[in-house]
């Protein structure tokens, strides 16, 4: 599992971006990939897995910590 911080969350659209610890590029996250939460807040610390999607890396199994 990778840890990171929610950099941006667009609740109306249901997606956002997470900055993994020690990285400079953000990872896309969709609300369907959240685990036991329905939304994220900017600045919230999370734990997640990174998978390769056709558009680039994507966070899956995202959990608030």
Phi and psi restraints in degrees (range 20) as a CNS / XPLOR table:
assign (resid 1 and name C) (resid 2 and name N)
       (resid 2 and name CA) (resid 2 and name C) 1.0 -104.7 20.0 2
assign (resid 2 and name N) (resid 2 and name CA)
       (resid 2 and name C) (resid 3 and name N) 1.0 145.2 20.0 2
assign (resid 2 and name C) (resid 3 and name N)
       (resid 3 and name CA) (resid 3 and name C) 1.0 -108.2 20.0 2
assign (resid 3 and name N) (resid 3 and name CA)
       (resid 3 and name C) (resid 4 and name N) 1.0 153.2 20.0 2
assign (resid 3 and name C) (resid 4 and name N)
       (resid 4 and name CA) (resid 4 and name C) 1.0 -169.9 20.0 2
assign (resid 4 and name N) (resid 4 and name CA)
       (resid 4 and name C) (resid 5 and name N) 1.0 -172.9 20.0 2
assign (resid 4 and name C) (resid 5 and name N)
       (resid 5 and name CA) (resid 5 and name C) 1.0 -126.0 20.0 2
assign (resid 5 and name N) (resid 5 and name CA)
       (resid 5 and name C) (resid 6 and name N) 1.0 137.9 20.0 2
assign (resid 5 and name C) (resid 6 and name N)
       (resid 6 and name CA) (resid 6 and name C) 1.0 -70.6 20.0 2
assign (resid 6 and name N) (resid 6 and name CA)
       (resid 6 and name C) (resid 7 and name N) 1.0 117.3 20.0 2
assign (resid 6 and name C) (resid 7 and name N)
       (resid 7 and name CA) (resid 7 and name C) 1.0 -89.2 20.0 2
assign (resid 7 and name N) (resid 7 and name CA)
       (resid 7 and name C) (resid 8 and name N) 1.0 -34.7 20.0 2
assign (resid 7 and name C) (resid 8 and name N)
       (resid 8 and name CA) (resid 8 and name C) 1.0 -153.0 20.0 2
assign (resid 8 and name N) (resid 8 and name CA)
       (resid 8 and name C) (resid 9 and name N) 1.0 135.8 20.0 2
assign (resid 8 and name C) (resid 9 and name N)
       (resid 9 and name CA) (resid 9 and name C) 1.0 -136.0 20.0 2
assign (resid 9 and name N) (resid 9 and name CA)
       (resid 9 and name C) (resid 10 and name N) 1.0 125.1 20.0 2
assign (resid 9 and name C) (resid 10 and name N)
       (resid 10 and name CA) (resid 10 and name C) 1.0 -108.0 20.0 2
assign (resid 10 and name N) (resid 10 and name CA)
       (resid 10 and name C) (resid 11 and name N) 1.0 92.5 20.0 2
assign (resid 10 and name C) (resid 11 and name N)
       (resid 11 and name CA) (resid 11 and name C) 1.0 -62.2 20.0 2
assign (resid 11 and name N) (resid 11 and name CA)
       (resid 11 and name C) (resid 12 and name N) 1.0 -34.6 20.0 2
assign (resid 11 and name C) (resid 12 and name N)
       (resid 12 and name CA) (resid 12 and name C) 1.0 -66.4 20.0 2
assign (resid 12 and name N) (resid 12 and name CA)
       (resid 12 and name C) (resid 13 and name N) 1.0 -35.6 20.0 2
assign (resid 12 and name C) (resid 13 and name N)
       (resid 13 and name CA) (resid 13 and name C) 1.0 -90.5 20.0 2
assign (resid 13 and name N) (resid 13 and name CA)
       (resid 13 and name C) (resid 14 and name N) 1.0 -20.6 20.0 2
assign (resid 13 and name C) (resid 14 and name N)
       (resid 14 and name CA) (resid 14 and name C) 1.0 79.8 20.0 2
assign (resid 14 and name N) (resid 14 and name CA)
       (resid 14 and name C) (resid 15 and name N) 1.0 27.9 20.0 2
assign (resid 14 and name C) (resid 15 and name N)
       (resid 15 and name CA) (resid 15 and name C) 1.0 -149.9 20.0 2
assign (resid 15 and name N) (resid 15 and name CA)
       (resid 15 and name C) (resid 16 and name N) 1.0 171.7 20.0 2
assign (resid 15 and name C) (resid 16 and name N)
       (resid 16 and name CA) (resid 16 and name C) 1.0 -170.3 20.0 2
assign (resid 16 and name N) (resid 16 and name CA)
       (resid 16 and name C) (resid 17 and name N) 1.0 -160.4 20.0 2
assign (resid 16 and name C) (resid 17 and name N)
       (resid 17 and name CA) (resid 17 and name C) 1.0 -139.5 20.0 2
assign (resid 17 and name N) (resid 17 and name CA)
       (resid 17 and name C) (resid 18 and name N) 1.0 141.4 20.0 2
assign (resid 17 and name C) (resid 18 and name N)
       (resid 18 and name CA) (resid 18 and name C) 1.0 -117.9 20.0 2
assign (resid 18 and name N) (resid 18 and name CA)
       (resid 18 and name C) (resid 19 and name N) 1.0 137.6 20.0 2
assign (resid 18 and name C) (resid 19 and name N)
       (resid 19 and name CA) (resid 19 and name C) 1.0 -100.2 20.0 2
assign (resid 19 and name N) (resid 19 and name CA)
       (resid 19 and name C) (resid 20 and name N) 1.0 109.6 20.0 2
assign (resid 19 and name C) (resid 20 and name N)
       (resid 20 and name CA) (resid 20 and name C) 1.0 -64.3 20.0 2
assign (resid 20 and name N) (resid 20 and name CA)
       (resid 20 and name C) (resid 21 and name N) 1.0 147.6 20.0 2
assign (resid 20 and name C) (resid 21 and name N)
       (resid 21 and name CA) (resid 21 and name C) 1.0 -58.2 20.0 2
assign (resid 21 and name N) (resid 21 and name CA)
       (resid 21 and name C) (resid 22 and name N) 1.0 132.7 20.0 2
assign (resid 21 and name C) (resid 22 and name N)
       (resid 22 and name CA) (resid 22 and name C) 1.0 77.5 20.0 2
assign (resid 22 and name N) (resid 22 and name CA)
       (resid 22 and name C) (resid 23 and name N) 1.0 6.2 20.0 2
assign (resid 22 and name C) (resid 23 and name N)
       (resid 23 and name CA) (resid 23 and name C) 1.0 -113.2 20.0 2
assign (resid 23 and name N) (resid 23 and name CA)
       (resid 23 and name C) (resid 24 and name N) 1.0 161.5 20.0 2
assign (resid 23 and name C) (resid 24 and name N)
       (resid 24 and name CA) (resid 24 and name C) 1.0 -109.3 20.0 2
assign (resid 24 and name N) (resid 24 and name CA)
       (resid 24 and name C) (resid 25 and name N) 1.0 -13.1 20.0 2
assign (resid 24 and name C) (resid 25 and name N)
       (resid 25 and name CA) (resid 25 and name C) 1.0 -107.7 20.0 2
assign (resid 25 and name N) (resid 25 and name CA)
       (resid 25 and name C) (resid 26 and name N) 1.0 140.8 20.0 2
assign (resid 25 and name C) (resid 26 and name N)
       (resid 26 and name CA) (resid 26 and name C) 1.0 -81.4 20.0 2
assign (resid 26 and name N) (resid 26 and name CA)
       (resid 26 and name C) (resid 27 and name N) 1.0 158.2 20.0 2
assign (resid 26 and name C) (resid 27 and name N)
       (resid 27 and name CA) (resid 27 and name C) 1.0 -115.8 20.0 2
assign (resid 27 and name N) (resid 27 and name CA)
       (resid 27 and name C) (resid 28 and name N) 1.0 134.4 20.0 2
assign (resid 27 and name C) (resid 28 and name N)
       (resid 28 and name CA) (resid 28 and name C) 1.0 -70.0 20.0 2
assign (resid 28 and name N) (resid 28 and name CA)
       (resid 28 and name C) (resid 29 and name N) 1.0 143.0 20.0 2
assign (resid 28 and name C) (resid 29 and name N)
       (resid 29 and name CA) (resid 29 and name C) 1.0 -138.4 20.0 2
assign (resid 29 and name N) (resid 29 and name CA)
       (resid 29 and name C) (resid 30 and name N) 1.0 133.8 20.0 2
assign (resid 29 and name C) (resid 30 and name N)
       (resid 30 and name CA) (resid 30 and name C) 1.0 -108.9 20.0 2
assign (resid 30 and name N) (resid 30 and name CA)
       (resid 30 and name C) (resid 31 and name N) 1.0 149.2 20.0 2
assign (resid 30 and name C) (resid 31 and name N)
       (resid 31 and name CA) (resid 31 and name C) 1.0 -58.4 20.0 2
assign (resid 31 and name N) (resid 31 and name CA)
       (resid 31 and name C) (resid 32 and name N) 1.0 -25.0 20.0 2
assign (resid 31 and name C) (resid 32 and name N)
       (resid 32 and name CA) (resid 32 and name C) 1.0 -71.6 20.0 2
assign (resid 32 and name N) (resid 32 and name CA)
       (resid 32 and name C) (resid 33 and name N) 1.0 -11.8 20.0 2
assign (resid 32 and name C) (resid 33 and name N)
       (resid 33 and name CA) (resid 33 and name C) 1.0 -98.7 20.0 2
assign (resid 33 and name N) (resid 33 and name CA)
       (resid 33 and name C) (resid 34 and name N) 1.0 7.1 20.0 2
assign (resid 33 and name C) (resid 34 and name N)
       (resid 34 and name CA) (resid 34 and name C) 1.0 -83.5 20.0 2
assign (resid 34 and name N) (resid 34 and name CA)
       (resid 34 and name C) (resid 35 and name N) 1.0 143.0 20.0 2
assign (resid 34 and name C) (resid 35 and name N)
       (resid 35 and name CA) (resid 35 and name C) 1.0 -115.9 20.0 2
assign (resid 35 and name N) (resid 35 and name CA)
       (resid 35 and name C) (resid 36 and name N) 1.0 118.4 20.0 2
assign (resid 35 and name C) (resid 36 and name N)
       (resid 36 and name CA) (resid 36 and name C) 1.0 63.8 20.0 2
assign (resid 36 and name N) (resid 36 and name CA)
       (resid 36 and name C) (resid 37 and name N) 1.0 16.2 20.0 2
assign (resid 36 and name C) (resid 37 and name N)
       (resid 37 and name CA) (resid 37 and name C) 1.0 -139.4 20.0 2
assign (resid 37 and name N) (resid 37 and name CA)
       (resid 37 and name C) (resid 38 and name N) 1.0 157.7 20.0 2
assign (resid 37 and name C) (resid 38 and name N)
       (resid 38 and name CA) (resid 38 and name C) 1.0 -106.0 20.0 2
assign (resid 38 and name N) (resid 38 and name CA)
       (resid 38 and name C) (resid 39 and name N) 1.0 -16.2 20.0 2
assign (resid 38 and name C) (resid 39 and name N)
       (resid 39 and name CA) (resid 39 and name C) 1.0 -156.3 20.0 2
assign (resid 39 and name N) (resid 39 and name CA)
       (resid 39 and name C) (resid 40 and name N) 1.0 169.0 20.0 2
assign (resid 39 and name C) (resid 40 and name N)
       (resid 40 and name CA) (resid 40 and name C) 1.0 -120.2 20.0 2
assign (resid 40 and name N) (resid 40 and name CA)
       (resid 40 and name C) (resid 41 and name N) 1.0 160.7 20.0 2
assign (resid 40 and name C) (resid 41 and name N)
       (resid 41 and name CA) (resid 41 and name C) 1.0 -117.9 20.0 2
assign (resid 41 and name N) (resid 41 and name CA)
       (resid 41 and name C) (resid 42 and name N) 1.0 142.3 20.0 2
assign (resid 41 and name C) (resid 42 and name N)
       (resid 42 and name CA) (resid 42 and name C) 1.0 -60.0 20.0 2
assign (resid 42 and name N) (resid 42 and name CA)
       (resid 42 and name C) (resid 43 and name N) 1.0 134.3 20.0 2
assign (resid 42 and name C) (resid 43 and name N)
       (resid 43 and name CA) (resid 43 and name C) 1.0 91.1 20.0 2
assign (resid 43 and name N) (resid 43 and name CA)
       (resid 43 and name C) (resid 44 and name N) 1.0 -9.1 20.0 2
assign (resid 43 and name C) (resid 44 and name N)
       (resid 44 and name CA) (resid 44 and name C) 1.0 -73.2 20.0 2
assign (resid 44 and name N) (resid 44 and name CA)
       (resid 44 and name C) (resid 45 and name N) 1.0 138.2 20.0 2
assign (resid 44 and name C) (resid 45 and name N)
       (resid 45 and name CA) (resid 45 and name C) 1.0 -84.6 20.0 2
assign (resid 45 and name N) (resid 45 and name CA)
       (resid 45 and name C) (resid 46 and name N) 1.0 137.5 20.0 2
assign (resid 45 and name C) (resid 46 and name N)
       (resid 46 and name CA) (resid 46 and name C) 1.0 -137.7 20.0 2
assign (resid 46 and name N) (resid 46 and name CA)
       (resid 46 and name C) (resid 47 and name N) 1.0 163.2 20.0 2
assign (resid 46 and name C) (resid 47 and name N)
       (resid 47 and name CA) (resid 47 and name C) 1.0 -123.3 20.0 2
assign (resid 47 and name N) (resid 47 and name CA)
       (resid 47 and name C) (resid 48 and name N) 1.0 139.4 20.0 2
assign (resid 47 and name C) (resid 48 and name N)
       (resid 48 and name CA) (resid 48 and name C) 1.0 -161.0 20.0 2
assign (resid 48 and name N) (resid 48 and name CA)
       (resid 48 and name C) (resid 49 and name N) 1.0 169.2 20.0 2
assign (resid 48 and name C) (resid 49 and name N)
       (resid 49 and name CA) (resid 49 and name C) 1.0 -109.2 20.0 2
assign (resid 49 and name N) (resid 49 and name CA)
       (resid 49 and name C) (resid 50 and name N) 1.0 148.8 20.0 2
assign (resid 49 and name C) (resid 50 and name N)
       (resid 50 and name CA) (resid 50 and name C) 1.0 -108.1 20.0 2
assign (resid 50 and name N) (resid 50 and name CA)
       (resid 50 and name C) (resid 51 and name N) 1.0 127.9 20.0 2
assign (resid 50 and name C) (resid 51 and name N)
       (resid 51 and name CA) (resid 51 and name C) 1.0 -121.4 20.0 2
assign (resid 51 and name N) (resid 51 and name CA)
       (resid 51 and name C) (resid 52 and name N) 1.0 155.7 20.0 2
assign (resid 51 and name C) (resid 52 and name N)
       (resid 52 and name CA) (resid 52 and name C) 1.0 -88.0 20.0 2
assign (resid 52 and name N) (resid 52 and name CA)
       (resid 52 and name C) (resid 53 and name N) 1.0 124.0 20.0 2
assign (resid 52 and name C) (resid 53 and name N)
       (resid 53 and name CA) (resid 53 and name C) 1.0 -113.2 20.0 2
assign (resid 53 and name N) (resid 53 and name CA)
       (resid 53 and name C) (resid 54 and name N) 1.0 169.1 20.0 2
assign (resid 53 and name C) (resid 54 and name N)
       (resid 54 and name CA) (resid 54 and name C) 1.0 -62.2 20.0 2
assign (resid 54 and name N) (resid 54 and name CA)
       (resid 54 and name C) (resid 55 and name N) 1.0 -26.4 20.0 2
assign (resid 54 and name C) (resid 55 and name N)
       (resid 55 and name CA) (resid 55 and name C) 1.0 -97.9 20.0 2
assign (resid 55 and name N) (resid 55 and name CA)
       (resid 55 and name C) (resid 56 and name N) 1.0 1.8 20.0 2
assign (resid 55 and name C) (resid 56 and name N)
       (resid 56 and name CA) (resid 56 and name C) 1.0 129.4 20.0 2
assign (resid 56 and name N) (resid 56 and name CA)
       (resid 56 and name C) (resid 57 and name N) 1.0 -171.1 20.0 2
assign (resid 56 and name C) (resid 57 and name N)
       (resid 57 and name CA) (resid 57 and name C) 1.0 -64.8 20.0 2
assign (resid 57 and name N) (resid 57 and name CA)
       (resid 57 and name C) (resid 58 and name N) 1.0 144.6 20.0 2
assign (resid 57 and name C) (resid 58 and name N)
       (resid 58 and name CA) (resid 58 and name C) 1.0 -135.6 20.0 2
assign (resid 58 and name N) (resid 58 and name CA)
       (resid 58 and name C) (resid 59 and name N) 1.0 136.5 20.0 2
assign (resid 58 and name C) (resid 59 and name N)
       (resid 59 and name CA) (resid 59 and name C) 1.0 -82.0 20.0 2
assign (resid 59 and name N) (resid 59 and name CA)
       (resid 59 and name C) (resid 60 and name N) 1.0 133.5 20.0 2
assign (resid 59 and name C) (resid 60 and name N)
       (resid 60 and name CA) (resid 60 and name C) 1.0 -130.2 20.0 2
assign (resid 60 and name N) (resid 60 and name CA)
       (resid 60 and name C) (resid 61 and name N) 1.0 163.7 20.0 2
assign (resid 60 and name C) (resid 61 and name N)
       (resid 61 and name CA) (resid 61 and name C) 1.0 49.4 20.0 2
assign (resid 61 and name N) (resid 61 and name CA)
       (resid 61 and name C) (resid 62 and name N) 1.0 48.8 20.0 2
assign (resid 61 and name C) (resid 62 and name N)
       (resid 62 and name CA) (resid 62 and name C) 1.0 -78.6 20.0 2
assign (resid 62 and name N) (resid 62 and name CA)
       (resid 62 and name C) (resid 63 and name N) 1.0 126.6 20.0 2
assign (resid 62 and name C) (resid 63 and name N)
       (resid 63 and name CA) (resid 63 and name C) 1.0 -127.0 20.0 2
assign (resid 63 and name N) (resid 63 and name CA)
       (resid 63 and name C) (resid 64 and name N) 1.0 137.6 20.0 2
assign (resid 63 and name C) (resid 64 and name N)
       (resid 64 and name CA) (resid 64 and name C) 1.0 -72.8 20.0 2
assign (resid 64 and name N) (resid 64 and name CA)
       (resid 64 and name C) (resid 65 and name N) 1.0 140.8 20.0 2
